Amino acid sequence: MYTFIVNPNARTGLGQKVWHELESVLKERNISYRAFLTKYRGHAAAITRNLLSETSRCTLTILGGDGTVNEVINGISDFEAVTLAYIPIGSSNDFARGMKLSSDPLAALEHILAPSRFTYLSVGTAAYGTHRRSFAVSSGFGFDAEVCCRISYSRVKAFLNRLSLGKFSYVSIAVSSLLLQTPKRMVLTMDNRRSVTFEKVYFAAAMNQRYEGGGFMFCPNACPTDEFLDIIVAEGLSKLKILCLLPTAFFGKHTRFSGIHIYRCRAITMESEISLPFHTDGEPISRARRISISQNPQRIRFIIS
């Protein structure tokens, strides 16, 4: 039996429409399935926990955006007991872009029904205080998290989603947020031995995928199946220079400019002079002065569509 976790509200209701189309295919072929539609933020994680409490092993297909993927992996306690598949319907789709998944829901469904290619996906973990949060794409600290927070409550995003231009909402809000941003002093400690201090950081992000924020290729060499995190730090830049660099980040060309630093490590601690917002997979989580990020030793078996 196939199990689907569906976010009907993904991309301002497109998730519901696409699911109806896919469900009709399943019914026409007499394929046994069960579907769980999310009703509120955090519901996908609760559904996943309940499903995995009933069985030792499970294959789950996610239909939604990066936020739905994030919720599902946060509902999994034993990554090695799960096989995941994904049909991307989000507005940013950074996870699908990084994994090079099909953007055609019907084609993706065909790959899921008759899988021929698998990979093993690394999962990052962000720890803050006594809390922990898993992520599949990235975890950011500072400016990019502020953008994610504003995106979550933005009417602009909903409007652009209706025009199939949802990723541009990230650009518009990033520009307006930048004008209000004040860079902060930050200390980064990688693999518990190398510390680097920056005086004027706009943001630092640990990347599991190459893309974040609706297609910004912040870490062009990030690989979601290796044991490393790729780190980007933007510091010491004028706001005008950042505005000029943003378009180049869609193509990964920003890394050649001074003020952009790229590192690779298995674990990193980010500590700011004041509390800053941070996110996992574009979902705003909290504010903190210190977060610790690492790769989970377990990986998730993933169906390539």
Residue pairs with C-beta under 8 A, 6 or more apart in sequence:
1 32
1 33
1 34
2 26
2 31
2 32
2 33
2 34
2 59
2 61
2 112
2 113
3 33
3 34
3 35
3 36
3 51
3 58
3 59
3 60
3 61
4 19
4 33
4 34
4 35
4 36
4 60
4 61
4 62
4 63
5 35
5 36
5 38
5 44
5 47
5 48
5 60
5 61
5 62
5 63
5 64
5 68
5 72
6 15
6 19
6 35
6 36
6 37
6 38
6 63
6 64
7 15
7 37
7 38
7 44
7 63
7 64
7 65
7 67
7 68
7 89
8 15
8 16
8 19
8 37
8 38
9 15
9 16
9 38
10 63
10 64
10 65
10 68
10 89
10 90
10 91
11 65
11 89
11 90
11 91
11 161
11 166
12 158
12 161
12 162
14 89
14 161
15 63
15 64
15 89
18 63
18 87
18 89
18 105
19 35
19 37
19 63
21 105
21 106
22 63
22 87
22 105
22 106
22 109
23 35
25 106
25 109
26 33
31 113
36 47
36 51
38 44
38 47
38 64
38 68
38 71
41 71
42 71
43 71
44 62
44 64
44 68
44 71
44 72
44 75
45 71
45 72
45 74
45 75
46 75
47 75
48 60
48 71
48 72
48 74
48 75
48 76
49 75
49 77
51 58
51 60
52 58
52 75
52 76
52 77
52 78
52 81
52 82
56 81
57 81
57 82
58 81
58 82
58 83
59 82
59 83
59 84
59 85
60 72
60 82
60 83
60 84
60 85
61 84
61 85
61 86
61 87
61 112
62 68
62 69
62 72
62 84
62 85
62 86
62 87
63 86
63 87
63 89
63 105
64 89
64 90
65 88
65 89
65 90
65 91
65 92
65 93
66 90
66 92
66 93
66 94
66 95
66 136
66 137
66 281
66 282
66 283
67 90
67 281
67 282
67 283
68 90
69 86
69 95
69 136
69 137
69 281
70 134
70 135
70 136
70 137
70 280
70 281
70 282
70 283
71 283
72 84
73 79
73 84
73 123
73 134
73 135
73 136
73 300
74 133
74 134
76 82
76 134
76 300
78 298
79 123
79 296
79 298
79 299
79 300
80 298
80 299
80 300
80 301
82 300
82 301
83 118
83 300
83 301
83 302
83 303
84 121
84 300
84 301
84 302
84 303
85 108
85 111
85 112
85 115
85 302
85 303
85 305
86 95
86 96
86 99
86 101
86 108
86 302
86 303
86 305
87 105
87 108
87 109
87 112
87 305
88 95
88 96
88 101
88 103
88 108
89 105
90 96
90 166
91 157
91 160
91 161
91 166
91 167
91 169
91 214
92 166
92 167
92 170
92 213
92 214
92 215
92 282
93 103
93 167
94 137
94 138
94 209
94 211
94 212
94 213
94 214
94 215
94 282
95 136
95 137
95 209
95 281
96 103
97 209
97 210
97 211
97 215
98 137
98 209
98 210
98 211
98 222
98 224
99 121
99 209
99 224
99 302
99 304
101 108
101 304
101 305
102 108
102 111
102 305
107 305
108 305
111 117
111 303
111 304
111 305
112 303
112 305
115 303
115 304
117 303
117 304
118 301
118 302
118 303
118 304
119 225
119 301
119 302
119 304
120 225
120 299
120 300
120 301
120 302
121 136
121 224
121 225
121 299
121 300
121 301
121 302
122 208
122 224
122 225
122 226
122 227
122 295
122 296
122 299
123 134
123 135
123 136
123 208
123 295
123 296
123 298
123 299
123 300
124 134
124 135
124 136
124 138
124 139
124 206
124 208
124 229
124 280
124 293
124 294
124 295
124 296
125 132
125 133
125 134
125 135
125 293
125 294
125 295
125 296
126 132
126 133
126 134
126 135
126 139
126 206
126 278
126 280
126 285
126 291
126 292
126 293
127 133
127 291
127 292
127 293
127 294
128 278
128 285
128 286
128 288
128 290
128 291
128 292
129 288
131 286
133 139
133 280
133 285
134 280
134 296
135 208
135 280
135 281
136 208
136 209
136 224
136 281
137 207
137 208
137 209
137 211
137 212
137 281
137 282
138 205
138 206
138 207
138 208
138 209
138 212
138 218
138 280
138 281
138 282
139 205
139 206
139 278
139 279
139 280
139 281
139 291
139 293
140 148
140 203
140 204
140 205
140 206
140 212
140 278
140 279
141 186
141 203
141 204
141 205
141 270
141 272
141 276
141 277
141 278
141 291
142 184
142 186
142 201
142 202
142 203
142 204
142 272
142 276
142 277
142 278
143 174
143 177
143 178
143 181
143 202
143 203
143 234
144 203
144 205
144 212
144 213
144 279
145 203
145 276
145 277
145 278
145 279
145 284
145 285
146 177
146 181
146 277
147 170
147 173
147 174
147 177
147 213
148 213
148 277
148 279
148 282
148 283
148 284
149 277
149 279
149 284
150 173
150 177
151 157
151 169
151 170
151 173
151 282
152 283
152 284
154 169
154 173
156 169
156 172
156 173
157 166
157 169
157 173
160 166
160 168
160 169
161 169
166 214
167 214
167 215
168 214
169 214
170 213
170 214
170 216
171 214
171 246
174 213
174 246
175 243
175 246
178 202
178 239
178 242
178 243
179 239
181 202
181 239
183 199
183 200
183 201
183 202
183 235
183 236
184 200
184 201
184 272
184 273
184 274
184 276
185 197
185 198
185 199
185 200
185 201
185 272
185 273
186 197
186 198
186 201
186 204
186 233
186 235
186 270
186 271
186 272
186 273
187 195
187 196
187 197
187 198
187 270
187 271
188 195
188 196
188 197
188 198
188 204
188 231
188 233
188 263
188 268
188 269
188 270
188 271
189 195
189 196
189 268
189 269
189 271
190 196
190 231
190 263
190 265
190 267
190 268
191 265
191 266
191 267
191 268
192 267
194 265
196 261
198 233
198 235
198 236
198 261
199 235
199 236
200 235
200 236
201 233
201 234
201 235
201 272
202 234
202 235
202 237
202 242
203 233
203 234
204 231
204 232
204 233
204 234
204 270
205 212
205 218
205 219
205 231
205 232
206 229
206 230
206 231
206 268
206 293
207 218
207 219
207 222
207 229
207 230
207 231
207 232
208 222
208 224
208 229
208 295
209 222
209 224
210 217
210 218
210 219
210 220
210 221
210 222
210 252
211 217
211 218
212 218
212 282
213 282
215 250
216 246
216 249
216 250
217 249
217 250
217 251
217 252
218 232
218 249
218 252
218 254
219 230
219 231
219 232
219 262
220 252
220 255
221 230
221 262
221 264
222 229
222 230
225 299
227 266
227 295
228 264
228 265
228 266
228 295
229 264
229 265
229 266
229 267
229 268
229 293
229 294
229 295
230 262
230 263
230 264
231 261
231 262
231 263
231 264
231 265
231 268
232 260
232 261
232 262
233 260
233 261
233 263
234 242
234 259
234 260
234 261
235 259
235 261
236 258
236 259
237 245
237 259
237 260
241 257
241 259
245 254
245 257
245 260
246 254
248 254
248 257
254 260
255 262
266 294
266 295
267 292
267 293
267 294
267 295
268 292
268 293
268 294
269 290
269 291
269 292
269 293
270 290
270 291
270 292
270 293
271 289
271 290
272 289
272 290
273 289
274 289
275 287
275 288
275 289
276 287
276 288
276 289
277 284
277 286
277 287
278 284
278 285
278 286
278 287
278 288
278 291
279 285
